[in-house]
Amino acid sequence: MGAPEPAASSSPEAHAGAVEAVRTLARASRLIERASDELSLAHYRVLSAIGSGDERASRIATRLAVGKPAMSAAVDALCRRGLVERLEVQGDQRAVALHLTPAGAELLDRVETEIVRRFETLWARTGNADRVVDALVALGQAMDDAFADRSGAGVDR
């Protein structure tokens, strides 16, 4: 099953709204980045992927659309800080599974609590916080589906 075709903007107003939505996402990433002095956005993305159940660095790199050298550097830094550990995968001597340490899980929880707190304040200002959250969750699911489609086709990015 292929990915659905993107809908063409039916009007200049619809296009302008789509552009504004993209710009809002870019601004939102900055809000996430500022939520913690302890964790960069890049490291947050890696920790959250590991915390969500991804264990292989190559899979996380593909999912996050980062190069393997950048992924390796991020994992090395997180391991040095005691937030992530590399564990051998039984039956595959070359494979390594990534896991959050207790300190990594605690930091991820603390940072995500602060991020959610900041966004809840903004979502409340929309007049329909549940709808905003549902739309963002649906966007995340669509991104995961697109990732799965690319992975199945052997496409890296």
KOLSE-330816 format. One line per 10 residues: number of its first residue (from 0); for each residue x, y, z of N, C-alpha, C. Coordinates in nm, 4 decimals. Each point is the difference from the previous one (the first is absolute). Last residue first. Layout:
REM KOLSE-330816
NUM = X/Y/Z/X/Y/Z/X/Y/Z | ...
REM end
This chain:
REM KOLSE-330816
156 = 1.5893/0.8414/0.3366/-0.0486/0.1324/0.0385/-0.1187/0.0392/-0.0816 | 0.2102/-0.4405/-0.0354/0.0540/0.0513/0.1263/-0.0619/0.1309/0.0428 | -0.1927/-0.4404/-0.2914/0.0388/0.1394/-0.0142/0.0474/0.0512/0.1344 | -0.1975/-0.4412/-0.1268/0.1456/0.0109/0.0045/0.0508/0.1424/-0.0195 | -0.4603/-0.1811/0.0402/0.0471/0.0183/-0.1366/0.1522/0.0124/-0.0051 | -0.2289/-0.0418/0.4143/-0.0365/-0.1182/-0.0795/0.0505/0.0076/-0.1414 | 0.0539/0.3706/0.2814/0.0851/-0.1095/0.0454/-0.0264/-0.1263/-0.0792 | -0.2719/0.3766/-0.0769/0.1361/0.0228/-0.0506/0.0913/-0.1154/0.0377 | -0.4388/-0.0082/0.1723/-0.0034/-0.0145/-0.1461/0.1385/0.0148/-0.0589 | -0.0485/0.0834/0.4569/-0.0143/-0.1429/-0.0266/-0.0032/-0.0265/-0.1509
146 = 0.0005/0.4464/0.1399/0.1288/-0.0621/0.0317/-0.0043/-0.1488/-0.0325 | -0.3998/0.2347/-0.0327/0.0885/0.0367/-0.1109/0.1383/-0.0607/0.0202 | -0.3058/-0.0546/0.3488/-0.0429/-0.0777/-0.1169/0.0902/0.0291/-0.1196 | 0.0665/0.2562/0.3864/0.0446/-0.1377/0.0221/-0.0381/-0.0900/-0.1175 | -0.1575/0.4405/-0.0071/0.1453/-0.0004/-0.0176/0.0561/-0.1405/0.0198 | -0.4538/0.0662/0.0871/0.0247/0.0086/-0.1444/0.1501/-0.0013/-0.0295 | -0.1324/0.0190/0.4484/-0.0297/-0.1323/-0.0555/0.0232/-0.0022/-0.1509 | 0.0461/0.4125/0.2196/0.1063/-0.0923/0.0403/-0.0214/-0.1389/-0.0558 | -0.3404/0.3141/-0.0633/0.1168/0.0352/-0.0806/0.1175/-0.0917/0.0329 | -0.3840/-0.0403/0.2632/-0.0252/-0.0533/-0.1348/0.1170/0.0309/-0.0928
136 = 0.0130/0.1880/0.4266/0.0183/-0.1451/0.0107/-0.0206/-0.0646/-0.1371 | -0.0910/0.4553/0.0295/0.1441/-0.0238/0.0096/0.0315/-0.1485/0.0121 | -0.4520/0.1336/0.0003/0.0587/0.0270/-0.1314/0.1505/-0.0263/0.0015 | -0.2365/-0.0337/0.4085/-0.0381/-0.1088/-0.0913/0.0633/0.0182/-0.1371 | 0.0556/0.3484/0.3121/0.0775/-0.1186/0.0389/-0.0311/-0.1163/-0.0940 | -0.2554/0.3869/-0.0594/0.1394/0.0263/-0.0358/0.0857/-0.1232/0.0312 | -0.4480/-0.0109/0.1357/0.0099/-0.0090/-0.1461/0.1437/0.0221/-0.0466 | -0.1009/0.0568/0.4581/-0.0090/-0.1407/-0.0384/0.0163/-0.0183/-0.1501 | -0.0181/0.4421/0.1836/0.1261/-0.0689/0.0254/-0.0038/-0.1455/-0.0444 | -0.2703/0.4462/-0.0910/-0.0310/-0.1413/-0.0232/0.1274/-0.0835/0.0127
126 = -0.0015/0.4727/0.0686/-0.1428/-0.0222/0.0171/-0.0419/-0.1446/-0.0246 | 0.4468/0.2314/0.0052/-0.0623/-0.0245/-0.1305/-0.1510/-0.0144/0.0115 | 0.3113/0.0547/0.3750/-0.0318/0.1270/-0.0658/-0.0684/-0.0198/-0.1354 | 0.1689/-0.3670/0.2565/-0.1186/0.0555/0.0665/-0.0440/0.1300/-0.0672 | 0.4027/-0.2048/-0.1368/-0.1169/-0.0727/-0.0505/-0.1281/0.0556/0.0607 | 0.4128/0.1681/0.1610/-0.0328/0.0477/-0.1347/-0.1249/-0.0680/-0.0553 | 0.1605/-0.1418/0.4180/-0.0360/0.1411/0.0123/-0.0413/0.0567/-0.1363 | 0.1757/-0.4327/0.0165/-0.1373/0.0038/0.0520/-0.0492/0.1433/0.0142 | 0.4536/-0.0829/-0.1225/-0.0958/-0.0102/-0.1099/-0.1441/0.0030/0.0494 | 0.3522/0.0088/0.3192/0.0075/0.1193/-0.0847/-0.1037/-0.0046/-0.1127
116 = 0.0413/-0.3784/0.2786/-0.0496/0.1145/0.0775/-0.0028/0.1257/-0.0859 | 0.1989/-0.3857/-0.1804/-0.1464/-0.0100/0.0017/-0.0600/0.1190/0.0758 | 0.4665/-0.0341/0.0041/-0.0471/0.0292/-0.1357/-0.1522/-0.0011/-0.0033 | 0.2040/-0.1324/0.4007/0.0126/0.1438/-0.0219/-0.0491/0.0391/-0.1388 | 0.0127/-0.4557/0.1021/-0.0980/0.0644/0.0881/0.0032/0.1510/-0.0199 | 0.3256/-0.2549/-0.2166/-0.1302/-0.0098/-0.0657/-0.1110/0.0609/0.0851 | 0.4357/-0.0168/0.1818/-0.0027/0.0910/-0.1149/-0.1366/-0.0051/-0.0681 | 0.0742/-0.3022/0.3543/0.0014/0.1379/0.0513/-0.0110/0.1009/-0.1152 | 0.0415/-0.4591/-0.1065/-0.1293/0.0276/0.0632/-0.0089/0.1449/0.0467 | 0.4118/-0.1487/-0.1712/-0.1001/0.0060/-0.1060/-0.1371/0.0327/0.0575
106 = 0.3459/-0.0768/0.3053/0.0184/0.1273/-0.0695/-0.1038/0.0152/-0.1114 | 0.0048/-0.4077/0.2303/-0.0425/0.1074/0.0907/0.0126/0.1357/-0.0685 | 0.1592/-0.3799/-0.2274/-0.1465/-0.0051/0.0072/-0.0529/0.1131/0.0877 | 0.4654/-0.0537/-0.0247/-0.0534/0.0438/-0.1292/-0.1511/0.0033/0.0006 | 0.2220/-0.1765/0.3755/0.0225/0.1452/-0.0062/-0.0556/0.0571/-0.1310 | -0.0101/-0.4702/0.0570/-0.0953/0.0666/0.0900/0.0156/0.1521/-0.0026 | 0.1535/-0.2103/-0.4424/0.0367/-0.0330/0.1378/-0.1082/0.0603/0.0898 | -0.0826/-0.1507/-0.5182/0.0149/0.1103/0.0947/0.0473/-0.0560/0.1331 | 0.1191/-0.2405/-0.4715/-0.1001/0.0066/0.1069/0.0266/0.1227/0.0854 | 0.1440/-0.2813/-0.5007/0.0108/0.1187/0.0839/-0.1135/0.0016/0.1006
96 = 0.2794/-0.4062/-0.2880/-0.1292/0.0605/0.0333/0.0257/0.1183/0.0928 | 0.3039/-0.2761/-0.3920/-0.0033/0.0601/0.1320/-0.1377/0.0624/0.0181 | 0.2790/-0.3856/-0.3509/-0.1082/0.0928/0.0354/0.0121/0.0472/0.1451 | 0.2871/-0.3320/-0.2167/0.0274/0.1340/-0.0517/-0.1009/0.1025/0.0490 | -0.0256/-0.4735/0.1039/0.1188/0.0577/0.0624/0.0288/0.1421/-0.0461 | -0.4412/-0.3119/0.0515/0.0562/0.0868/-0.1043/0.1171/0.0760/0.0607 | -0.2615/-0.3071/0.2588/-0.0146/-0.0609/-0.1304/0.0564/0.0832/-0.1137 | -0.1351/0.2574/0.4358/0.0268/-0.1431/-0.0037/-0.0255/-0.0539/-0.1397 | 0.1581/0.4938/0.1206/-0.1220/-0.0680/-0.0424/0.0332/-0.1479/-0.0118 | 0.2327/0.4077/0.3184/0.0122/-0.0979/-0.1079/-0.1360/-0.0610/-0.0302
86 = 0.0494/0.5025/0.1951/-0.0032/-0.1386/0.0450/0.0104/-0.0928/-0.1208 | 0.0777/0.5503/0.1775/0.0001/-0.0930/-0.1124/0.0051/-0.1409/0.0579 | -0.1999/0.4831/0.2193/0.0991/-0.1068/0.0020/-0.0169/-0.0867/-0.1233 | -0.1245/0.5347/0.2103/-0.0280/-0.1120/-0.0910/0.1084/-0.1044/0.0196 | 0.0149/0.3866/0.2622/-0.1434/0.0029/-0.0298/-0.0447/-0.1169/-0.0864 | 0.4531/0.1703/0.1752/-0.0680/-0.1007/0.0800/-0.1500/-0.0053/-0.0237 | 0.3635/0.2658/-0.2176/-0.0757/0.0679/0.1061/-0.0753/-0.0989/0.0885 | 0.2418/-0.1544/-0.3774/0.0975/0.0636/0.0910/-0.0697/0.0690/0.1164 | -0.2698/-0.1795/-0.3423/0.0616/-0.1073/0.0802/0.0999/0.0585/0.0998 | -0.1940/0.2920/-0.3093/-0.1010/-0.0426/0.0979/0.0525/-0.1130/0.0881
76 = 0.2734/0.1505/-0.3554/-0.0142/0.1063/0.1005/-0.0993/-0.0410/0.1083 | 0.0539/-0.2923/-0.3664/0.1227/0.0049/0.0799/-0.0122/0.1040/0.1116 | -0.3470/-0.0190/-0.3125/-0.0040/-0.1158/0.0910/0.1241/-0.0017/0.0881 | -0.0155/0.3289/-0.3344/-0.1026/0.0256/0.1019/-0.0047/-0.1140/0.1012 | 0.2847/-0.0506/-0.3705/0.0513/0.1041/0.0903/-0.1006/0.0290/0.1115 | -0.1334/-0.2954/-0.3399/0.1052/-0.0609/0.0817/0.0560/0.1003/0.1002 | -0.3062/0.1556/-0.3174/-0.0673/-0.0872/0.0964/0.1025/-0.0617/0.0946 | 0.1604/0.2517/-0.3574/-0.0636/0.0887/0.0989/-0.0689/-0.0823/0.1080 | 0.1885/-0.2384/-0.3626/0.1043/0.0614/0.0836/-0.0583/0.0926/0.1080 | -0.3032/-0.2008/-0.3125/0.0528/-0.0942/0.0991/0.1152/0.0590/0.0814
66 = -0.3780/0.3257/-0.2029/0.1039/-0.0894/-0.0484/0.0515/-0.0898/0.1113 | -0.5073/0.1857/-0.0045/0.1349/0.0498/0.0270/0.0995/-0.1021/-0.0522 | -0.5107/-0.0083/0.0377/0.0598/0.0620/-0.1191/0.1322/0.0686/0.0323 | -0.3039/-0.2782/0.2816/0.0196/0.1412/0.0308/0.0624/0.0771/-0.1164 | -0.0785/-0.4692/-0.0389/-0.1272/0.0581/0.0440/0.0112/0.1495/0.0251 | 0.3921/-0.2452/-0.1041/-0.0885/0.0070/-0.1157/-0.1303/0.0687/0.0379 | 0.3022/-0.0809/0.3459/0.0571/0.0974/-0.0936/-0.0904/0.0175/-0.1210 | -0.1099/-0.3356/0.3076/-0.0296/0.1326/0.0541/0.0529/0.1075/-0.0948 | 0.1041/-0.4421/-0.1052/-0.1439/0.0236/-0.0174/-0.0381/0.1395/0.0497 | 0.4416/-0.1440/0.0675/-0.0240/0.0208/-0.1434/-0.1475/0.0273/-0.0271
56 = 0.1386/-0.1088/0.4434/0.0432/0.1332/-0.0402/-0.0306/0.0263/-0.1473 | -0.2863/-0.3339/0.3164/0.1139/-0.0026/-0.0909/0.0328/0.1401/-0.0487 | -0.3765/-0.0985/0.2921/0.1230/-0.0418/0.0657/0.1230/0.0091/-0.0888 | -0.5447/0.1965/0.1006/0.1012/-0.0252/-0.1024/0.1307/-0.0328/0.0706 | -0.3914/0.1268/0.2512/0.0174/-0.1407/-0.0331/0.0961/-0.0297/-0.1126 | -0.1255/0.4214/0.2403/-0.1209/-0.0495/-0.0675/0.0137/-0.1445/-0.0449 | 0.3643/0.2401/0.2000/-0.1055/-0.0155/0.1004/-0.1300/-0.0524/-0.0583 | 0.3539/0.1095/-0.2903/0.0380/-0.1180/0.0791/-0.1079/-0.0279/0.1041 | -0.0593/0.3865/-0.2464/-0.0125/-0.1162/-0.0892/0.0350/-0.1282/0.0747 | 0.0614/0.4082/0.2241/-0.1422/-0.0321/-0.0115/-0.0224/-0.1184/-0.0934
46 = 0.4423/0.1635/0.0542/-0.0503/-0.0600/0.1245/-0.1464/-0.0397/-0.0128 | 0.1883/0.2323/-0.3634/0.0582/-0.1344/0.0123/-0.0520/-0.0685/0.1258 | -0.1286/0.4474/-0.0701/-0.0588/-0.0846/-0.1040/0.0514/-0.1438/0.0104 | 0.1893/0.3272/0.2840/-0.1373/-0.0333/0.0390/-0.0625/-0.0938/-0.1018 | 0.4175/0.1764/-0.1012/0.0105/-0.1072/0.0996/-0.1382/-0.0392/0.0523 | 0.0200/0.3592/-0.3023/0.0501/-0.1213/-0.0668/0.0078/-0.1170/0.0978 | -0.1140/0.4253/0.1698/-0.1091/-0.0565/-0.0783/0.0435/-0.1292/-0.0687 | 0.2589/0.1164/0.4470/-0.0221/0.0673/-0.1282/-0.1170/-0.0665/-0.0717 | 0.0888/0.0261/0.5399/-0.0112/-0.0895/-0.1139/-0.0243/0.0806/-0.1267 | 0.0327/0.1868/0.4499/0.0766/-0.1232/0.0169/0.0095/-0.0844/-0.1259
36 = -0.2542/0.4089/0.0835/0.1405/0.0384/-0.0090/0.0888/-0.1249/0.0027 | -0.5339/0.0592/-0.1656/0.0981/-0.0613/0.0888/0.1396/0.0558/-0.0250 | -0.3993/0.1414/-0.2356/-0.0626/-0.0574/0.1191/0.1017/-0.0574/0.0981 | 0.0584/0.1995/-0.4572/0.0214/0.0873/0.1162/-0.0538/-0.0587/0.1299 | -0.0561/-0.2248/-0.4233/0.1430/0.0166/0.0235/0.0288/0.0806/0.1259 | -0.4441/-0.0452/-0.1528/0.0487/-0.1268/0.0544/0.1469/0.0130/0.0374 | -0.1886/0.3593/-0.2202/-0.0571/-0.0079/0.1343/0.0460/-0.1293/0.0685 | 0.1110/0.0583/-0.4497/0.0818/0.0881/0.0846/-0.0508/-0.0015/0.1439 | -0.2439/-0.2287/-0.3280/0.1244/-0.0723/0.0280/0.0917/0.0831/0.0890 | -0.3994/0.1912/-0.1595/-0.0233/-0.0936/0.1104/0.1272/-0.0771/0.0336
26 = -0.0051/0.2858/-0.3763/0.0046/0.0768/0.1248/-0.0178/-0.0913/0.1205 | -0.0458/-0.1957/-0.4209/0.1389/0.0430/0.0172/0.0162/0.0796/0.1300 | -0.4343/-0.1241/-0.1257/0.0773/-0.1174/0.0428/0.1462/0.0364/0.0230 | -0.2723/0.3319/-0.1811/-0.0347/-0.0232/0.1408/0.0750/-0.1211/0.0544 | 0.0328/0.0948/-0.4575/0.0760/0.0980/0.0787/-0.0273/-0.0159/0.1489 | -0.2504/-0.2602/-0.2948/0.1402/-0.0433/-0.0024/0.0858/0.0943/0.0831 | -0.4488/0.1210/-0.0588/0.0091/-0.1205/0.0839/0.1443/-0.0499/0.0072 | -0.0974/0.3543/-0.2929/-0.0044/0.0462/0.1397/0.0107/-0.1186/0.0966 | -0.0349/-0.0945/-0.4578/0.1304/0.0614/0.0284/0.0046/0.0462/0.1455 | -0.4090/-0.1603/-0.1525/0.0962/-0.1101/0.0106/0.1395/0.0535/0.0323
16 = -0.3391/0.3145/-0.0869/-0.0245/-0.0683/0.1268/0.0977/-0.1139/0.0221 | 0.0092/0.2213/-0.4124/0.0505/0.0892/0.1042/-0.0201/-0.0624/0.1380 | -0.1861/-0.2262/-0.3644/0.1457/-0.0069/-0.0046/0.0612/0.0855/0.1103 | -0.4613/0.0249/-0.0604/0.0349/-0.1306/0.0563/0.1522/-0.0170/0.0039 | -0.1669/0.3844/-0.2077/-0.0235/0.0073/0.1448/0.0381/-0.1316/0.0681 | 0.0128/0.0326/-0.4750/0.1124/0.0724/0.0629/-0.0160/0.0089/0.1515 | -0.2345/-0.4144/-0.2202/-0.0090/0.1441/-0.0168/0.1247/0.0653/0.0591 | -0.0658/-0.4711/-0.0053/-0.1071/0.0345/-0.0924/-0.0095/0.1496/-0.0251 | 0.4185/-0.3525/0.1206/-0.0751/0.1112/0.0575/-0.1016/0.0468/-0.1023 | 0.1516/-0.5059/-0.0044/0.0441/0.1294/-0.0511/-0.0843/0.1084/0.0663
6 = 0.1218/-0.4888/0.2111/-0.1066/0.0817/-0.0572/0.0582/0.1319/-0.0474 | 0.2744/-0.4742/0.0230/-0.0319/0.1211/0.0762/-0.1076/0.0803/-0.0724 | 0.0284/-0.5374/-0.0350/0.0504/0.1199/-0.0655/-0.0336/0.1223/0.0851 | 0.0726/-0.4892/0.2230/-0.0990/0.0808/-0.0708/0.0655/0.1223/-0.0617 | 0.2785/-0.4553/0.0677/-0.0431/0.1165/0.0768/-0.1041/0.0767/-0.0794 | 0.0416/-0.5265/-0.0848/0.0807/0.1202/-0.0115/-0.0561/0.1119/0.0846 | -0.0127/-0.5585/0.0274/-0.0836/0.1169/0.0000/0.0886/0.1239/0.0000
REM end
